[in-house]
Amino acid sequence: MRLALVNHDGVICAVDGDCPHAGGPLGEGQPGSGCVLACPWHEAVFDVTSGAPLRGPARKPVRTYQVRVADGVVQVALPMEPTPAKRMDPTTHDRKGT
């Protein structure tokens, strides 16, 4: 997972690091006036507080993440990945559960 962090007037925002249009590296993009970030590949522009695309060619929003700064360390709340279900091996498991 790649993230892009933007410092907007002292407030740190975090968004997915890949542009939803063509996968461009948003972390290498240029912040604009206000709380926007432009993709360096095709210049799609996103609001980094909501993820909304403000200018194409991107039409889908970029995912945003909650951020806090504690003792000078930027902390980003990432979603929990679901734990894969364990599969039963039919060759070692009988009907009685042993």
C-alpha positions as CSV (number, residue, x, y, z in Angstrom):
1,M,0.0,0.0,0.0
2,R,1.3,3.4,-1.0
3,L,0.1,6.7,0.6
4,A,0.4,10.3,-0.3
5,L,0.7,12.8,2.6
6,V,-0.1,16.4,2.1
7,N,0.6,19.3,4.6
8,H,-2.1,21.8,4.1
9,D,-1.6,24.9,6.3
10,G,-0.2,22.6,9.1
11,V,-2.9,19.9,8.7
12,I,-1.6,16.6,7.4
13,C,-4.0,14.7,5.0
14,A,-3.4,11.2,3.7
15,V,-4.8,9.7,0.5
16,D,-4.1,6.6,-1.5
17,G,-0.8,6.9,-3.2
18,D,-2.1,5.7,-6.6
19,C,-4.3,7.9,-8.8
20,P,-7.6,6.0,-9.5
21,H,-7.4,7.1,-13.2
22,A,-4.2,5.4,-14.3
23,G,-2.2,4.6,-11.2
24,G,0.0,7.6,-11.3
25,P,2.1,8.3,-8.1
26,L,0.1,10.9,-6.2
27,G,2.9,11.3,-3.7
28,E,5.0,12.8,-6.5
29,G,2.2,15.2,-7.4
30,Q,2.0,18.9,-6.7
31,P,-0.1,20.3,-4.0
32,G,-2.2,23.2,-5.2
33,S,-3.9,26.2,-3.6
34,G,-6.4,25.0,-1.0
35,C,-6.4,21.4,-0.1
36,V,-5.8,19.9,-3.5
37,L,-3.3,17.5,-5.0
38,A,-2.6,17.0,-8.7
39,C,-1.5,13.7,-10.2
40,P,1.9,14.2,-12.1
41,W,0.9,11.9,-15.0
42,H,-2.4,13.3,-16.3
43,E,-3.0,16.3,-14.0
44,A,-6.2,14.9,-12.4
45,V,-6.8,17.1,-9.3
46,F,-8.2,15.8,-6.0
47,D,-9.5,17.4,-2.8
48,V,-7.3,15.7,-0.2
49,T,-9.8,16.2,2.6
50,S,-12.7,14.4,0.9
51,G,-10.9,12.5,-1.9
52,A,-13.3,14.0,-4.5
53,P,-12.0,14.5,-8.0
54,L,-12.1,18.2,-8.9
55,R,-10.6,17.9,-12.4
56,G,-10.4,15.0,-14.8
57,P,-9.4,12.8,-16.3
58,A,-10.0,11.0,-13.0
59,R,-13.7,10.4,-12.3
60,K,-13.5,8.2,-9.2
61,P,-12.5,9.6,-5.8
62,V,-9.2,8.8,-4.1
63,R,-9.5,7.1,-0.7
64,T,-8.7,9.2,2.3
65,Y,-7.4,8.2,5.7
66,Q,-7.7,9.6,9.2
67,V,-4.4,11.2,10.4
68,R,-3.1,12.4,13.7
69,V,0.2,13.7,14.8
70,A,1.5,12.6,18.2
71,D,4.8,13.8,19.5
72,G,5.9,14.9,16.0
73,V,5.1,11.5,14.5
74,V,2.4,11.2,11.7
75,Q,0.0,8.3,12.4
76,V,-2.4,7.1,9.7
77,A,-5.3,4.9,10.5
78,L,-5.3,2.1,8.0
79,P,-8.3,-0.2,7.4
80,M,-8.1,-3.7,8.9
81,E,-7.6,-6.4,6.3
82,P,-10.0,-9.3,6.8
83,T,-8.3,-12.5,8.1
84,P,-8.6,-15.2,5.5
85,A,-10.8,-18.1,6.5
86,K,-8.9,-21.3,7.3
87,R,-9.8,-24.1,5.1
88,M,-10.3,-27.6,6.4
89,D,-8.1,-30.3,4.9
90,P,-10.5,-33.1,4.1
91,T,-7.6,-35.6,4.1
92,T,-6.9,-35.0,7.8
93,H,-10.3,-34.1,9.2
94,D,-13.1,-36.6,9.7
95,R,-16.8,-36.0,10.3
96,K,-16.5,-36.2,14.1
97,G,-14.2,-33.1,14.1
98,T,-11.0,-34.9,15.0
